[in-house]
Amino acid sequence: MLIQKYRLQRGWSQEQLAEVSGLSTRTIQRLERGQTASLESLKALASVFEIDLKDLQEPKMDATQDDPRLKDVRPDEALALAHVRKLKGFYMHLIQYVLVIAGLAALNLVTSPQYLWFIWPAFGWGIGMIAHAISVFVRAPFFNGDWERRQVEKYLGRKL
């Protein structure tokens, strides 16, 4: 995340940082997700950002420091754990949706079978379920490096 912070401060996309640092775009993406960097990669980035190498080697503050069971977890494992937690949250949400809507449908059919009102909460909550599924399973292609750069420029009040 520290690399992303420096990159966004300069208004660069991941592709632009890769070009000026001599690293691949994929390497930049991995480093921004928290995977460990080689000393050579850190030296290249420190040179590009014109900062001291130790500034890029700061210990990260993340959720693994709060949980003593996760102290020895590598950054890529921490990302995997975070993804699994998102999946678990989605599946718990899905189970709640199915149980509550089934209960409402049963109540509806017992009390007033002539009007199926349970479809309205099922529809509304279903839209929320779709949004949750998209956030967990689909990578939004419009949130790439160019989008980030445009948003930084917009926030800073610069013209593109």
C-alpha positions as CSV (number, residue, x, y, z in Angstrom):
1,M,0.0,0.0,0.0
2,L,2.9,2.3,0.6
3,I,4.0,1.9,-3.0
4,Q,0.5,2.7,-4.1
5,K,0.5,5.9,-1.9
6,Y,3.7,7.2,-3.5
7,R,2.5,6.3,-7.0
8,L,-0.9,8.1,-6.5
9,Q,0.9,11.1,-5.0
10,R,2.6,11.5,-8.4
11,G,-0.6,10.8,-10.3
12,W,1.0,7.8,-12.1
13,S,-0.8,4.7,-13.2
14,Q,0.6,1.3,-12.5
15,E,1.7,1.0,-16.1
16,Q,3.6,4.3,-15.9
17,L,5.4,3.3,-12.7
18,A,6.4,0.0,-14.3
19,E,7.8,1.9,-17.2
20,V,9.9,4.4,-15.3
21,S,11.1,1.8,-12.7
22,G,12.0,-0.9,-15.2
23,L,9.7,-3.4,-13.4
24,S,6.7,-5.2,-14.9
25,T,3.2,-4.0,-14.4
26,R,2.4,-7.3,-12.8
27,T,5.2,-6.8,-10.2
28,I,3.8,-3.4,-9.4
29,Q,0.3,-4.9,-8.9
30,R,1.7,-7.7,-6.6
31,L,3.6,-5.2,-4.5
32,E,0.6,-2.9,-4.1
33,R,-1.4,-5.9,-2.9
34,G,1.1,-6.5,-0.2
35,Q,3.3,-9.2,-1.5
36,T,7.0,-9.1,-0.5
37,A,9.4,-7.3,-2.8
38,S,12.9,-8.2,-3.6
39,L,15.7,-5.9,-2.6
40,E,16.3,-5.0,-6.3
41,S,12.6,-4.1,-6.8
42,L,12.6,-1.9,-3.7
43,K,15.8,-0.2,-4.8
44,A,14.3,0.6,-8.2
45,L,11.2,2.0,-6.7
46,A,13.1,4.0,-4.1
47,S,15.1,5.5,-6.9
48,V,12.1,6.4,-8.9
49,F,10.3,7.9,-5.9
50,E,13.5,9.7,-4.9
51,I,13.2,8.4,-1.3
52,D,15.4,6.4,1.0
53,L,15.2,2.6,0.7
54,K,14.3,2.2,4.4
55,D,11.1,4.3,3.8
56,L,9.8,1.5,1.5
57,Q,10.7,-1.2,4.1
58,E,8.5,0.1,6.9
59,P,6.5,-2.5,8.7
60,K,2.9,-2.6,7.6
61,M,0.0,-2.0,9.9
62,D,-2.7,-4.5,9.0
63,A,-5.2,-6.8,10.5
64,T,-2.7,-9.6,11.0
65,Q,-1.0,-7.6,13.8
66,D,-4.2,-7.5,15.8
67,D,-4.5,-11.3,15.8
68,P,-1.7,-13.2,17.5
69,R,-2.5,-16.3,15.4
70,L,-1.6,-14.4,12.2
71,K,1.8,-13.0,13.2
72,D,3.7,-15.5,11.0
73,V,1.5,-15.1,7.9
74,R,3.1,-14.0,4.7
75,P,1.5,-11.0,2.8
76,D,0.2,-13.3,0.0
77,E,-1.4,-15.6,2.6
78,A,-2.9,-12.5,4.3
79,L,-4.5,-11.6,1.0
80,A,-5.8,-15.1,0.6
81,L,-7.2,-15.0,4.1
82,A,-8.9,-11.7,3.4
83,H,-10.5,-13.1,0.3
84,V,-11.7,-16.1,2.1
85,R,-13.3,-13.9,4.7
86,K,-15.1,-12.0,1.9
87,L,-16.3,-15.3,0.5
88,K,-17.5,-16.4,3.9
89,G,-19.3,-13.1,4.4
90,F,-21.0,-13.5,1.0
91,Y,-22.1,-17.1,1.7
92,M,-23.5,-16.1,5.2
93,H,-25.4,-13.3,3.5
94,L,-26.8,-15.7,0.9
95,I,-27.9,-18.2,3.6
96,Q,-29.6,-15.3,5.5
97,Y,-31.3,-14.2,2.3
98,V,-32.6,-17.7,1.5
99,L,-33.9,-18.4,5.0
100,V,-35.6,-15.0,5.5
101,I,-37.2,-15.0,2.1
102,A,-38.4,-18.6,2.5
103,G,-39.8,-17.6,5.9
104,L,-41.6,-14.6,4.4
105,A,-42.9,-16.7,1.5
106,A,-44.3,-19.2,4.0
107,L,-45.9,-16.5,6.1
108,N,-47.3,-14.9,2.9
109,L,-48.8,-18.1,1.6
110,V,-50.4,-18.9,5.0
111,T,-51.8,-15.5,5.7
112,S,-52.7,-14.1,2.3
113,P,-52.1,-16.4,-0.6
114,Q,-54.1,-14.2,-3.0
115,Y,-51.3,-11.5,-3.0
116,L,-47.7,-12.5,-3.1
117,W,-46.1,-9.6,-1.3
118,F,-42.9,-11.5,-0.4
119,I,-41.5,-10.9,-3.9
120,W,-40.9,-7.3,-3.1
121,P,-38.5,-7.8,-0.2
122,A,-37.0,-10.7,-2.2
123,F,-36.4,-8.3,-5.1
124,G,-35.0,-5.5,-3.1
125,W,-32.7,-7.7,-1.0
126,G,-31.8,-9.6,-4.2
127,I,-30.4,-6.4,-5.7
128,G,-28.2,-6.1,-2.6
129,M,-27.1,-9.8,-3.0
130,I,-26.1,-9.1,-6.6
131,A,-24.1,-6.1,-5.6
132,H,-22.4,-8.1,-2.8
133,A,-21.6,-10.9,-5.3
134,I,-20.1,-8.5,-7.8
135,S,-17.9,-7.0,-5.0
136,V,-16.6,-10.5,-4.1
137,F,-16.4,-12.3,-7.4
138,V,-15.9,-9.8,-10.2
139,R,-13.0,-7.5,-10.6
140,A,-14.3,-4.2,-11.9
141,P,-12.3,-3.5,-15.1
142,F,-13.0,0.2,-15.0
143,F,-11.1,0.6,-11.7
144,N,-7.7,0.2,-13.3
145,G,-4.6,2.4,-13.2
146,D,-5.9,4.9,-15.7
147,W,-9.1,5.3,-13.6
148,E,-7.0,5.8,-10.5
149,R,-4.8,8.4,-12.2
150,R,-7.9,10.3,-13.4
151,Q,-9.4,10.3,-9.9
152,V,-6.2,11.6,-8.4
153,E,-6.0,14.4,-10.9
154,K,-9.6,15.2,-10.4
155,Y,-9.1,15.3,-6.6
156,L,-6.0,17.5,-6.9
157,G,-7.9,19.9,-9.3
158,R,-5.6,19.3,-12.2
159,K,-6.7,19.0,-15.8
160,L,-6.0,15.8,-17.7
